[in-house]
Amino acid sequence: MTDLRPENANTMLDESSCPSSAQSNNDITDCKTGKPVNRKKAFGIIIVVIVIAIIVALLFLGSQGKTDSGDGYKITNQKIETIDSLPYITGRVNNACGRKETIAMTWHLYNSSGTEIGTALGVAENIDAGETADFKAIAILNDIDADPSEIASFELSGVTFLKQENAKLQAEIDAYKKKSK
């Protein structure tokens, strides 16, 4: 049976068993190799590794696009793309409203200074309940001569369930017709 008490463990070295070849207050000695390790250099390496990890995480999250959700929908992977020289917001919309539905979406478009410069409009048709569909929303800039590359950000401004809205309108029309008779 192995003795696991700290005083008998090979990895547990007290300060007297570690070579003391440190050259300054910024150096420590690696007890395994006996070589000096510069604290500033070790700290710098740790910072560089952390910065690289943050950059990689941001790139990964950025490539996933923006997500919005609300009562009956979830819109994911939203990003601005140029398709055939025209700007679009593309992504995926999940129909969580419990019935087959056509979902219309609108966005406000902003330039780098935060000024609204246009609108994007998109529709995903006949999505079964619980299913997800891809969409492309055309970006329409307020100034026809504006450069689409000026679009710096966007914000979802509206989601409409068209079949539900059409059913409401039809019910109102039917009620009006019935009342008019």
Disulfide bonds with the S-S distance in Angstrom:
Cys18-Cys31 2.17
